[in-house]
Amino acid sequence: MKLLSNKTLIILLILISGYGYIISCTRDNDLIVPIQTTKPFVPSRGTNIHLPGEMTTGDTANWKLDKAHSSVLWSSNYRGAAGLLTGRFDAFGIHDVTNAEMGDSTTYPYSNINNPSQPLKDSSWAFYENEPTKTYFNGYVQINTSNTGEPARDGTFTFNGCNLGTMGTTMKVPYYHNLMVTNLAKIKTTKVEFDPASNGYIVTLDLTWQGKSTTGPVTKTLVGSLAYTPRNHPTTGNVTYDVFGLQLKFSFNCRDYFIESTSISDKIDIECNMNFNNR
């Protein structure tokens, strides 16, 4: 009987010890704090302000579009295939083109065929790095200057390529810009705000383009993204100056502008790479 009592006591002690161990492990697990693998994004923005001013050459207080080092690119899926169709517009600017400023292809001559001038001053913009409500820009492209590198698609000064016919514009005229309503696609920002997930910005804009519409230009509201490359100080020869860049990306549905084609998909992606300097 005494032996049995001793065995019973030993079993009880083992059970109590095991129960205590389980409880202690459970409490230890309760105290484990999960390791944070990703930290929330913390924006880092400066206070740079860039304005065009009078864009006087040599005036470092105002900024000029460096068109020679800027671009407006487009891309679209080739329908029925995996590859992209891509191109650029050779003629573009940052100006809010009014009806009074429009003109036919003999209104705005190039100053030099090797160094064409801008037909209108690139002054319709302002950028405030830390105050996006003050940021805005208006721009345009000349549709008949679409350049894919394939003359049969782009057209020349002597015949219309398939792209020009598809987009409802006119043949290019040598040495002249064409700011007719049928040849202009224009953007105008209506809102610029911080992007909470990056150092960039979310842009709401209106895209106005006639396309193949028979009743006049069509305007659609779109949302895109804007990235800012802060100013830096390159040196060319003995001249030191400042540069900065803006990159706008957005997409639109070309069927909204009555473009019908068996070559391009509905969605057209646009990328505007604008570089500025204060030389």
Secondary structure, 3 states (H helix, E strand, C coil): CHHHHHHHHHHHHHHHHHHHHHHHHHHHHHCCCCCCCCCCCCCCCCCCEECCCCCCCCCCCCCEECHHHCEEEEEEEECCCCCEEEEEECCEECCCCCHHHCCCCCCEECCCCCCCCCCCCCCCEEEECCCHHHCEEEEEEEHHHEECCCHHHHCCCCCCCHHHHHHCCCCCCCCEECCCHHHEEEEEEEEEEECCCCCCEEEEEEEEECCCCCCCCEEEEEEEEEEEEEEECCEECCEECCEEEEEEEEEEEHHHHCCCCCCECCEEEEEEEEEEECC
